[in-house]
Amino acid sequence: MPLRFVTEKEMIVDQLPWGPHDWLCRPDIVEAEKLLLVRVHFPPGKAHEFHKHPEMEEIIYVLEGTAEQWVDKERKILTAGQMAHIPMDMVHGTYNVGSGTLRILAILSPAKIKGPPLVDVSQEEPWKSLRKA
């Protein structure tokens, strides 16, 4: 019987360089084909630097803290209750610029894709110089 509810017991936690990821919805947890949902905890100073998802669009919703959110070359400071929409294959980055932990929900779609889920472009121009400008 497929899961319809996900609690701390069923979620999968991944430790990634920019912070722990609490996976709540993905095909190996529930019968999701079109949705991924992950809660990410960014410690102070951490970031998911410029990257893109070639086959997925994304919503980033701030639960707690202060995010410097980039979508393409546009920057906005987001706080709790605010969000950003990132179209498919668009470069974006999330930076914790607050003094506490930044907590976000990331919703991505579709869940099942053919290619890589993520392409890091943080060391390519113009992205590697954009925040310094």
Long-range contacts (C-beta under 8 A, 24 or more apart in sequence): 2-30, 2-31, 3-29, 3-30, 3-31, 4-30, 6-30, 17-46, 18-42, 18-46, 18-47, 18-48, 18-49, 19-43, 19-46, 19-101, 25-111, 26-111, 27-111, 27-112, 32-111, 33-110, 33-111, 33-112, 34-109, 34-110, 34-111, 34-112, 35-107, 35-108, 35-109, 35-110, 35-111, 36-106, 36-107, 36-108, 36-109, 36-111, 37-105, 37-106, 37-107, 38-105, 38-106, 38-108, 39-63, 39-103, 39-104, 39-105, 39-106, 40-103, 40-104, 40-105, 40-106, 41-101, 41-102, 41-103, 42-67, 42-94, 42-96, 42-101, 42-102, 42-103, 42-104, 43-96, 43-101, 44-96, 44-98, 44-99, 44-100, 44-101, 45-96, 46-96, 46-102, 47-93, 47-94, 47-95, 47-96, 48-93, 48-94, 49-93, 49-95, 49-120, 49-122, 49-127, 50-91, 50-92, 50-93, 50-120, 50-121, 50-122, 50-127, 50-128, 50-130, 51-91, 51-92, 51-93, 51-118, 51-119, 51-120, 51-121, 51-122, 52-89, 52-90, 52-91, 52-92, 52-118, 52-119, 52-121, 53-86, 53-88, 53-89, 53-108, 53-117, 53-118, 53-119, 54-88, 54-89, 54-113, 54-115, 54-116, 54-119, 55-88, 55-89, 55-110, 55-113, 55-114, 55-115, 55-117, 56-88, 56-108, 56-109, 56-110, 56-113, 56-117, 57-85, 57-86, 57-87, 57-88, 57-108, 57-109, 58-85, 58-86, 58-92, 58-106, 58-107, 58-108, 58-109, 59-83, 59-84, 59-85, 59-86, 59-105, 59-106, 59-107, 59-108, 60-84, 60-86, 60-92, 60-94, 60-104, 60-105, 60-106, 61-104, 61-105, 61-106, 61-107, 62-102, 62-103, 62-104, 63-103, 63-104, 63-105, 64-100, 64-101, 64-102, 64-103, 65-96, 65-98, 65-100, 65-101, 65-102, 65-103, 66-96, 66-97, 66-98, 66-102, 67-94, 67-95, 67-96, 67-97, 67-98, 67-102, 67-104, 68-94, 68-95, 68-96, 68-97, 69-93, 69-94, 69-95, 70-94, 70-95, 70-130, 70-131, 73-126, 73-130, 91-121, 91-127, 93-122, 93-127, 95-131
